[in-house]
Every structure is written in C-alpha cells, then in structure tokens.
C-alpha cells in the first residue's frame, strides 16, 4: 500500500497520449502493451476532472470490469475511467479533444 505512489510514478513513464487530426490515442507500454484509439464519434462524452492547480484527468470513456470478488453492486461490476490521466493542463487537453470532435476528423489542407 505504501508503494502505490512509486508504482504510479513508474507507470507514468510507460504511457503516451496523442491527439491527431483524426483521433485520440493512448499508448501503454509494459509487460502487456496496449494501444487504445478513439475516433471523434467515440469522444462525444468526454469530460474533465480538474484540481485547483489545473492538473487533472480528461476521461474519454468508462470501461466495465467484471470481477466476482467485488461486492460493489452485487454483480461484480465496476468501472475504470479511460483517458488522459494526470495531465498538467486538463482544461487545454479537454479543449483539444473537443476541437477534434467538432472537426469530425476531417483533414484541413
């Protein structure tokens, strides 16, 4: 339990967040690498959780995780927030995601 901040710090160096003109992408490296890609249509329910210092999370989706050992709602389901977590300027990142949604992934030449 006391090592949780250390693991969070180490995990931060294995995650890269990218916003392009067509999608938002989360690259996670480690034992089991993972790439999550979100199109403008998938980003319409994005929301921000911001602290007083401007840091925070830009949540792109909630994924359902089923675990029979979790007694939360009696069915073993809980939700994980997926998105750009612990970013410096959460308001700016949220605006970038909203801009992507408004453009609809079109390329401006």
N, C-alpha and C positions, 0 to 999 in steps of 0.2 A: 504494500500500500504506500509506503513512504517513497518507493522508487518510481511512482506514477509520473511525477514531473520530469524525471530523467528520460523515461521511455517516450513521453510526448515530445520532448525536445529532440531526441534521436529520430523519431518518426517524421518530424517536420522536414528533415533534410532528404527525405525519400519521396516527397510529394511535390509535383509541379502543376500549377494551374495555368491554363492557357485560354485566352479568348481570341478567336479569329473573326473574320468577317462572315463566317458560316456556322460556327458552333462554339460551345464552351467545352473544354476538355480537362479531365483530371487524370494525370499520370501518377501511378503509385508504384514505386519500386520496392523490392524486398524479396522475401522467400517466395511469395506468390504475387507476382506483378499483376497490375490491373490497369486497364485504360477504360475510362468512362467518358462517353461523348454525348453531348446534349445539343439537339437542334433547336432553332428558335421556337418551334411549336412546343417543345418539351420544357421551355424555360418560362412559360407564362405565369406560373405560380411561384416564382422566385420571391423570396423575402429576406430581409436583413435583420440580424440581431446585433445591436451595436452597444459597446460600453461607452462610458463617459470620455475615454481618451481617444475615441474614434476607431479603435480596433474592434473586430467582431467577426461574425460569420455571415456569408451570403449563401443561404440554403437554396439549392436548386430542386431538390426532391426529398421525399421521405421514403425510405425503403422499409418494407415489413420484414421482420426477422422472427421466425417461429422457433421457440425453444420450450420444450415441455417442462423445463426446470424453472421457468419464470412464472411467477404466480400473479403477474400484473392484472390481467383482465380475465383470468381463469382459463384462457385458451392458449396461453404460452406465446402470445404475440407481443412484440414491442416494435418501436420504430427507431431507425437510425437516420439522422439528418445527413444528407449527402450534399456537398457543395464546397465552396471555397471557405475553408475554416481557418480561424485565427489569422485573418489578413489585417494589414496595417490600416488601410483606409477603406473600411467596409462600405461606406456611402458611395465612394467613387467606383468601387468594383460593382456594386449593385447597379449604378447608372450605366456602366459599360454593358452589363448583361441586358438591361432594359433597352439600350440602343440597338443591340443585336436583335432583340425581339421585334423592335419597330421596323428595322430594315428587312426583316424576314429572311436574312441570309443572302440577300442579293449582292452581287459584286458591283461596286462602283468603280468605273474606269475613267 
